[in-house]
Amino acid sequence: MIKLSFPVEPMGAVRMTRRGKYISASAQRYLSYKSHIQWLAKQQLEGELFVDAALEVYILFVMPIPASWSKKKQREATGQYHVKKPDADNLVKGVFDSLNKIVWKDDNQVAKVIAEKVYGEDPGIHVVINQLEGES
């Protein structure tokens, strides 16, 4: 089992053209986000890597609570499901793209994914990776 935590505000994957990644501000922000997650993962892994195995990945996205909400609504939001944008699948894609060739050879090894988005006071991403039974 590998556990990783990234103290970053979760960001969904951004579609970009070959030229767009150099001129689009959102593409530049996304590339920086991925690089930061990669750096954090390398710091935490110490060389561990799943090679040629089917994997199960659980990801908890802790989303920021909007500052515009009332104090009461903010307190009540902690731990509640986040049902706004960004979409869970885009958040997962951002993490998977970041972890390619660091935690696994390719994200096609991931056979099972569980992802949750909740509100929390400390935004971040928490990942647990397990090799599936009977796989090597």
C-alpha positions in Angstrom: 0.0 0.0 0.0 1.2 3.5 -0.9 -0.3 6.6 0.8 0.3 10.0 -0.7 -0.9 13.5 0.5 -0.7 16.6 -1.5 -1.5 19.9 0.3 -2.7 21.7 -2.9 -6.1 23.0 -4.0 -7.4 20.2 -6.3 -7.6 21.3 -10.0 -9.3 19.5 -12.9 -7.5 18.6 -16.1 -7.4 21.3 -18.7 -7.9 20.5 -22.4 -5.1 22.0 -24.4 -3.8 22.1 -27.9 -0.1 21.7 -28.8 0.2 25.4 -29.2 -2.3 26.3 -26.5 -0.1 24.9 -23.7 2.3 27.8 -24.3 -0.2 30.6 -24.6 -3.2 29.7 -22.4 -3.0 30.9 -18.7 -5.2 28.0 -17.5 -2.9 25.5 -19.4 0.2 27.0 -17.8 -1.4 26.8 -14.3 -2.4 23.2 -14.9 1.1 22.2 -16.0 2.5 23.9 -12.9 0.0 22.0 -10.8 1.0 18.7 -12.3 4.7 19.4 -11.8 4.1 20.3 -8.2 2.2 17.1 -7.5 5.0 15.1 -9.3 7.6 16.8 -7.1 5.6 16.0 -3.9 5.1 12.4 -4.9 8.8 11.9 -5.6 9.5 13.3 -2.1 7.1 10.9 -0.4 7.8 7.7 -2.5 11.5 7.2 -1.9 11.7 5.1 -5.1 8.7 2.8 -4.5 7.0 1.9 -7.8 4.4 -0.6 -8.9 5.6 -2.4 -12.0 3.2 -4.3 -14.3 0.4 -4.8 -11.7 -3.3 -4.1 -11.7 -4.0 -1.3 -9.2 -6.8 0.0 -7.0 -6.7 3.8 -6.3 -8.8 5.7 -3.7 -8.6 9.5 -4.0 -10.1 12.0 -1.5 -10.3 15.5 -2.8 -10.7 18.0 0.0 -12.2 21.1 -1.7 -11.9 24.7 -0.3 -15.0 26.1 1.4 -16.1 29.3 -0.3 -15.2 32.4 1.7 -18.4 34.1 0.5 -20.5 31.6 2.5 -21.8 32.5 6.0 -19.7 31.3 9.0 -22.5 29.0 9.9 -22.7 27.5 6.4 -18.9 27.2 6.3 -18.9 25.2 9.6 -21.7 22.9 8.4 -19.9 22.3 5.0 -16.9 20.6 6.5 -17.0 16.9 5.4 -20.1 17.4 3.2 -19.9 16.2 -0.4 -18.8 18.8 -3.0 -21.2 18.8 -5.9 -19.9 21.7 -8.0 -17.3 22.0 -10.6 -14.6 20.7 -11.2 -16.0 17.3 -12.0 -14.6 14.3 -10.2 -13.4 12.7 -13.5 -11.3 15.8 -14.4 -9.8 15.9 -10.9 -8.9 12.2 -11.2 -7.3 12.8 -14.6 -5.1 15.5 -13.2 -3.8 13.3 -10.5 -3.4 10.3 -12.8 -1.5 12.4 -15.4 0.8 13.6 -12.6 1.6 10.2 -11.2 2.4 8.5 -14.5 6.0 7.1 -14.6 6.3 8.0 -10.9 3.9 5.7 -9.0 3.0 3.4 -12.0 4.3 2.9 -15.5 1.0 4.1 -17.0 -2.4 4.9 -15.6 -3.9 2.1 -17.7 -2.8 -0.2 -14.8 -5.5 1.3 -12.6 -8.3 -1.2 -12.7 -10.4 0.2 -9.9 -10.9 3.8 -8.9 -12.9 5.4 -6.0 -12.9 9.1 -5.8 -14.7 11.5 -3.4 -15.0 15.3 -3.3 -15.7 16.8 0.1 -15.4 20.3 1.6 -12.7 20.9 4.2 -10.8 23.6 5.9 -7.4 22.3 4.6 -7.7 21.7 0.8 -5.7 18.8 -0.5 -5.6 15.5 -2.2 -5.1 12.2 -0.4 -4.3 9.1 -2.4 -4.1 5.4 -1.4 -2.8 2.9 -3.9 -3.1 -0.9 -3.6 -2.0 -3.7 -5.8 -5.1 -5.9 -6.5 -5.1 -9.4 -5.1 -3.6 -12.1 -7.3 -1.8 -9.6 -9.5 2.0 -9.3 -9.8 
